[in-house]
Amino acid sequence: MSTSASVQSATTSPTSSAGSTKPAVLLIGAITHVKKEWEECSSFAVLKTFTGTTRKEFFERCEDGSYNDVVAIYRSNESTSVSTDTKSGRNHARS
């Protein structure tokens, strides 16, 4: 997925017009058919995209606080190399 102006870096926390901080949502993997809808989510949330390629990178970003403000994650089917423990076959979110 190409990065657009509405996708924020992991260190920004923009505020809404009411002055409250927007929650963040994280995309892991690419989306094909709902790019417009994903971008529209920027009206109520900061859009973050994990661009790494390994589980190790994902967990490093979790540990360094990059995703502390994330309240929801969408994981595409192609992201299984990042989100699934290949040894056990378990999704890390269910561990």
Secondary structure as the mmCIF struct_conf table of DSSP 4:
data_model
#
loop_
_struct_conf.conf_type_id
_struct_conf.id
_struct_conf.beg_label_comp_id
_struct_conf.beg_label_asym_id
_struct_conf.beg_label_seq_id
_struct_conf.end_label_comp_id
_struct_conf.end_label_asym_id
_struct_conf.end_label_seq_id
TURN_TY1_P TURN_TY1_P1 ALA A 5 SER A 6
STRN STRN1 VAL A 7 VAL A 7
HELX_LH_PP_P HELX_LH_PP_P1 GLN A 8 SER A 9
TURN_TY1_P TURN_TY1_P2 ALA A 10 THR A 11
STRN STRN2 THR A 15 THR A 15
TURN_TY1_P TURN_TY1_P3 SER A 17 ALA A 18
BEND BEND1 GLY A 19 GLY A 19
HELX_LH_PP_P HELX_LH_PP_P2 SER A 20 SER A 20
STRN STRN3 THR A 21 THR A 21
HELX_LH_PP_P HELX_LH_PP_P3 LYS A 22 PRO A 23
STRN STRN4 ALA A 24 ILE A 28
BEND BEND2 GLY A 29 GLY A 29
BEND BEND3 THR A 32 HIS A 33
HELX_RH_AL_P HELX_RH_AL_P1 LYS A 35 GLU A 40
HELX_RH_3T_P HELX_RH_3T_P1 CYS A 41 SER A 43
TURN_TY1_P TURN_TY1_P4 PHE A 44 PHE A 44
BEND BEND4 ALA A 45 ALA A 45
STRN STRN5 VAL A 46 PHE A 50
BEND BEND5 THR A 54 THR A 54
HELX_RH_AL_P HELX_RH_AL_P2 ARG A 55 GLU A 63
TURN_TY1_P TURN_TY1_P5 ASP A 64 ASP A 69
STRN STRN6 VAL A 70 ARG A 75
HELX_RH_3T_P HELX_RH_3T_P2 ASN A 77 SER A 79
HELX_RH_AL_P HELX_RH_AL_P3 THR A 80 SER A 83
STRN STRN7 THR A 84 THR A 84
TURN_TY1_P TURN_TY1_P6 THR A 86 SER A 88
STRN STRN8 ASN A 91 ASN A 91
HELX_RH_3T_P HELX_RH_3T_P3 HIS A 92 ARG A 94
#
